[in-house]
Amino acid sequence: MTVDVQATRDVVDIITGGWRAQALYTAVRLGLPDHIEAGRDTDAELAKATGADEQGIHRLMRLLVAMGIFEGSDSTGYRGTRVSAALLEGPQSLGDMCLLYGEEFYAAWGHAHHAVSTRSSGFEVAYGRSFYEYLGQDPATARRFQVTMNAASMFFHQVPEVFDFSGRKVVDVGGGGGHLLATILGATPDAQGTLFDREHMMPKAREHLSATVGLDRAELVGGDMFQGVPAGGDVYILCRVLAGHDDEAVVGVFENCRHAMADSSSRLLILDRFVEDENSTVLPALWDLHLLVTTGGEHRTLDRITHLLDRAGLEITGTAELPMETTALIAAPHTP
């Protein structure tokens, strides 16, 4: 029997992916990117700075250099790369993402078989409660999740390029920490905004909007989008807030937005990732399965979201592609 060496290598590369992820997580947990940036570039210096075993650091760094996270060696000195630069502490850091994925999400994926077999959350098996309940009871993880969401939102700056917000009242439903709304208002000086989310999000959103566009242009309203949304908006935005909820709940949110619209010229802007059942690329399919494992949720196909919009009295009038395989859908009320 002839052994397919390439197939064997492919399998090994796939099944050791979790090891690589945990190595990167460990580097971030130890603060290695920042230590190396500060000039601590040997195993001994990194061990002293982190309190870790020197040989453990040596073996971890050997792998991280091979992965391209760092360059150099103990004898020549370690140096940062473009990848490690993305992990340095700061507003755009992906460090919190690595910690969240290396801890809570990694534990949830340990129950992927359960999630797929039962179409329910593996996170609940790991932690005994839903992901969102967990966030509500663990402020540190909730903060890390919000920072992760913001850091992964590199498409925000392009949203004003695919939709004209000039002179409009913008209602960001489930707007989180206010980063998207601040980006839109910053790019559109004559627009006004309302950030709508649950009460526990208000302090962080108020802090960010106050520091960026000012609270004279951005109103903050606490509430539940499944019960209703602020009335009188010209544009309602739903950015990555639908995946964790079933179809009936999503239709209800769409209906709430339609009923709250100022008039027939108002629009609903949906920013999300959609899956395709034919010729799918890896990232949307991977994120969809991740949603199942963590929240029991899912990404939807474009056809399916179109059907849900139709049930709520809305129709798609335009689309635009954004980075990270995100799509902008523009929906309008049905014409009489």
C-alpha positions in Angstrom: 0.0 0.0 0.0 1.4 3.4 -1.0 1.3 6.0 1.7 0.0 9.4 0.6 2.7 11.5 2.3 1.1 14.9 1.4 -2.3 13.7 2.8 -0.6 12.6 6.0 1.1 16.0 6.3 -2.2 17.8 5.6 -3.9 15.8 8.4 -1.0 16.5 10.8 -1.1 20.2 10.0 -4.8 20.4 10.7 -4.9 18.4 13.9 -1.9 20.3 15.4 -3.6 23.6 14.7 -4.9 23.8 18.2 -1.3 23.4 19.5 -0.2 26.3 17.5 -3.1 28.4 18.8 -2.2 27.5 22.4 1.4 28.4 21.8 0.4 31.8 20.6 -2.1 32.1 23.5 0.7 31.3 26.0 3.0 33.9 24.4 0.3 36.6 24.9 -0.5 35.4 28.4 3.2 35.8 29.3 3.4 39.2 27.6 6.2 38.1 25.3 5.4 40.5 22.4 5.7 43.5 24.8 8.7 42.1 26.6 10.6 41.6 23.3 9.5 45.0 22.1 11.0 46.4 25.3 14.4 44.8 24.5 14.2 41.7 26.6 15.5 39.5 23.8 17.0 36.4 25.4 15.5 33.3 27.1 17.0 34.3 30.4 15.6 37.9 30.2 12.2 36.6 29.2 12.1 34.0 31.9 13.1 36.6 34.5 10.4 39.1 33.3 7.6 36.5 33.1 8.5 34.2 36.1 8.5 31.3 33.7 11.1 28.5 33.5 14.0 29.4 31.1 14.0 26.1 29.3 10.2 26.3 28.9 10.6 29.8 27.4 13.4 28.5 25.1 11.2 25.7 23.7 8.2 28.0 23.3 10.2 30.6 21.5 11.7 28.0 19.2 8.2 27.1 18.0 7.0 30.7 17.8 10.0 31.7 15.7 9.3 28.7 13.4 5.7 30.0 13.1 6.8 33.5 12.2 5.5 35.1 15.3 9.1 36.3 16.2 12.5 36.2 14.5 16.0 35.5 15.7 17.2 33.2 18.5 18.5 33.2 22.0 22.1 33.6 20.7 21.3 36.4 18.3 18.4 38.0 20.2 14.7 37.7 19.5 13.0 40.3 17.4 9.3 41.2 16.7 7.5 40.7 13.4 4.3 42.2 11.8 2.4 39.4 13.6 3.8 40.1 17.1 3.3 43.8 16.5 -0.5 43.1 16.2 -0.3 41.6 19.7 1.3 44.6 21.5 -0.8 46.3 24.1 -2.8 49.2 22.7 -6.2 50.1 21.3 -5.9 47.9 18.2 -4.2 45.0 19.9 -5.3 41.4 19.1 -4.0 40.3 22.4 -7.4 40.1 24.1 -8.7 38.0 21.2 -5.9 35.5 21.7 -6.7 35.3 25.5 -10.4 34.8 24.9 -9.9 32.2 22.2 -7.2 30.5 24.2 -9.3 30.2 27.3 -13.1 30.3 27.1 -13.5 29.5 23.5 -10.8 26.8 23.5 -12.7 25.1 26.4 -15.9 25.3 24.4 -14.3 23.7 21.3 -13.4 20.8 23.5 -17.1 20.0 23.3 -17.5 20.4 19.5 -18.7 16.8 19.2 -21.5 17.5 21.6 -22.4 20.8 19.8 -22.6 19.2 16.4 -24.4 16.1 17.6 -27.1 18.0 19.5 -27.0 21.4 17.6 -26.5 23.1 20.9 -23.7 25.1 22.7 -20.5 23.4 23.7 -19.8 26.4 25.8 -22.7 25.5 28.1 -21.3 22.1 28.6 -17.9 23.5 29.6 -19.2 26.3 31.8 -22.7 25.3 32.9 -24.3 28.4 31.5 -24.8 30.2 28.2 -22.1 32.4 26.8 -24.1 35.6 27.3 -25.0 34.6 30.8 -21.3 34.1 31.5 -20.5 37.5 30.1 -23.1 39.1 32.3 -21.6 37.5 35.4 -17.9 38.0 34.5 -17.0 41.6 33.8 -13.4 40.8 32.9 -14.4 38.4 30.2 -17.1 40.7 29.0 -14.5 43.5 28.6 -12.2 41.1 26.8 -15.0 40.1 24.5 -15.9 43.7 23.7 -12.3 44.6 23.0 -12.0 41.5 20.8 -15.1 42.6 18.8 -13.7 46.1 18.4 -10.2 44.8 17.3 -11.8 42.5 14.7 -13.8 45.3 13.2 -11.2 46.5 10.7 -14.0 47.0 8.2 -15.7 49.8 10.2 -13.8 52.6 8.4 -15.2 51.5 5.1 -18.9 51.5 6.1 -19.3 55.2 5.4 -17.9 54.5 1.9 -20.7 52.0 1.0 -23.6 54.0 2.5 -24.4 57.7 2.6 -25.1 58.8 6.1 -25.1 62.6 5.3 -27.7 64.5 7.3 -29.3 61.3 8.7 -30.2 60.2 12.2 -28.3 56.9 12.7 -29.5 54.3 15.2 -26.9 51.6 15.9 -28.9 48.7 17.4 -26.7 46.5 19.6 -24.0 49.1 19.1 -21.7 47.8 21.9 -18.9 50.1 22.9 -19.8 52.7 20.2 -16.8 52.2 17.9 -18.9 51.8 14.7 -21.2 54.7 15.5 -18.2 56.9 16.3 -16.5 55.9 13.0 -19.7 56.8 11.1 -20.3 60.1 12.8 -16.6 61.0 12.5 -16.7 60.5 8.8 -20.1 62.3 8.5 -20.1 65.7 10.3 -23.8 66.4 9.7 -25.1 63.1 10.9 -26.5 62.4 14.4 -26.5 59.1 16.2 -28.2 57.0 18.8 -26.4 54.0 20.4 -28.9 51.4 21.6 -27.8 48.4 23.6 -28.3 46.8 27.0 -27.7 48.9 30.1 -24.5 47.3 31.0 -22.9 48.5 27.8 -23.8 52.2 28.4 -20.7 53.2 30.6 -18.1 52.0 28.1 -20.1 53.4 25.1 -20.5 56.7 26.8 -16.8 56.9 27.6 -15.8 56.1 24.0 -18.4 58.4 22.3 -17.6 61.3 24.6 -13.9 61.0 23.8 -14.4 60.8 20.0 -17.4 62.6 18.6 -18.9 64.1 21.7 -22.2 63.4 23.4 -23.9 66.4 21.7 -24.0 64.2 18.5 -24.5 60.8 20.1 -27.4 59.8 22.3 -27.2 56.7 24.4 -30.4 54.6 25.1 -30.5 51.4 27.1 -32.9 48.6 26.2 -33.7 45.3 24.6 -33.9 45.1 20.8 -36.3 42.2 21.0 -38.8 44.5 22.8 -38.4 47.6 20.7 -35.8 50.1 19.3 -35.7 54.0 19.5 -38.1 55.6 17.0 -37.5 58.2 14.4 -34.3 56.9 12.9 -33.3 57.4 9.2 -30.9 54.5 9.3 -31.0 51.5 11.6 -27.8 49.4 11.8 -27.5 45.8 12.9 -23.8 44.9 13.0 -23.0 41.3 13.9 -25.8 41.0 16.4 -28.1 38.4 14.7 -26.1 35.2 14.7 -26.9 34.1 18.2 -30.6 34.3 17.8 -33.2 32.1 16.1 -35.2 33.1 13.0 -38.3 34.2 14.9 -36.3 36.5 17.2 -34.5 37.9 14.1 -37.8 38.6 12.3 -39.0 40.4 15.5 -35.9 42.7 15.5 -36.4 43.4 11.8 -40.0 44.3 12.5 -39.1 46.5 15.4 -36.7 48.4 13.2 -39.2 48.8 10.4 -41.9 50.1 12.8 -39.5 52.6 14.3 -38.3 54.1 11.0 -39.0 57.8 10.5 -40.6 57.2 7.1 -40.5 55.2 3.9 -37.1 56.6 3.0 -35.5 55.1 6.1 -33.2 52.1 5.7 -31.9 49.1 7.6 -28.2 48.4 7.2 -27.1 44.9 8.1 -23.4 44.3 8.5 -22.6 40.6 8.8 -20.9 37.5 7.5 -23.1 35.2 5.4 -22.4 31.5 4.5 -22.8 29.8 1.2 -23.8 26.1 0.9 -22.0 25.7 -2.4 -18.3 26.5 -2.9 -17.9 27.9 0.6 -14.7 29.5 1.6 -13.1 28.4 5.0 -13.5 31.6 7.1 -17.4 31.9 7.0 -17.8 28.2 7.4 -15.4 28.2 10.3 -17.1 31.2 12.1 -20.5 29.6 11.6 -19.3 26.4 13.3 -17.7 28.5 16.0 -21.1 30.1 16.7 -22.7 26.7 17.1 -20.0 25.7 19.6 -20.1 28.9 21.6 -23.6 30.2 21.6 -25.6 27.6 19.6 -26.1 30.3 17.0 -25.3 30.4 13.2 -24.6 32.5 10.2 -27.3 32.5 7.6 -27.2 32.3 3.8 -28.2 35.4 1.9 -31.3 33.7 0.6 -32.4 32.9 4.1 -31.8 36.5 5.4 -33.7 37.8 2.4 -36.7 35.6 3.4 -36.6 36.8 7.0 -36.5 40.4 5.9 -39.5 39.8 3.6 -41.5 38.4 6.5 -40.8 41.6 8.4 -41.9 43.8 5.5 -38.4 44.7 4.2 -36.5 44.1 1.0 -32.9 44.3 0.0 -32.1 47.2 -2.3 -28.3 47.1 -2.3 -25.3 45.1 -1.2 -21.6 45.9 -0.8 -18.6 43.8 0.2 -16.4 44.7 3.1 -13.1 43.3 4.5 -12.9 40.0 6.4 -15.6 38.5 4.2 -18.3 40.8 5.7 -21.2 42.0 3.6 -23.3 45.1 3.9 -27.0 44.7 3.1 -29.2 47.7 2.6 -33.0 47.0 3.2 -36.0 49.2 2.7 -39.6 48.9 3.6 -41.8 47.1 1.0 -43.3 49.5 -1.4 -47.1 49.6 -1.3 
